[in-house]
Each structure stands twice: as structure tokens, then as C-alpha cells.
Amino acid sequence: MTDAPKGPASYFPSIEAKYGRPIAEWQDLIRSSPLTKHMELVNWLKTEHGMGHGHANALVAATLADR
């Protein structure tokens, strides 16, 4: 039995379902952005891609943690 994802990754299934792109694609977009600060990236996802704050925050947090 596997444990359910915790932290930002717990949002990933709903992000993929709601916005129609795999997480890897969102993370590639974040990494290729000239923006580097957490809230700049969150606001960019919200304004340019229509993402909700919680989803944008989770994606950015997980992506920046991998750097």
C-alpha cells in the first residue's frame, strides 16, 4: 500500500485534471520562466494561465524545492 502524497504534491492530481497539462509540463514552464522569486512565479501562473492561488503555490513550491 502506498501513502497518499503530502505537501505540494497532494495538489498534483487536481491540477492535472483542472488545467489539462501534466505536472512535468507545468514545471518546465516554471523553470523556463525568467522569473525566479516564489511569489512572482505564483502571480504569473495566476495571471497568465488562470490558475488558482493554491494550485500555483503548490506547483512553484515543489518546482523550486527541486532546484
Sequence and secondary structure as in RCSB ss.txt:
>XXXX:A:sequence
MTDAPKGPASYFPSIEAKYGRPIAEWQDLIRSSPLTKHMELVNWLKTEHGMGHGHANALVAATLADR
>XXXX:A:secstr
      GGGGGHHHHHHHH S HHHHHHHHHHSS  SHHHHHHHHHHHH   HHHHHHHHHHHHHT 
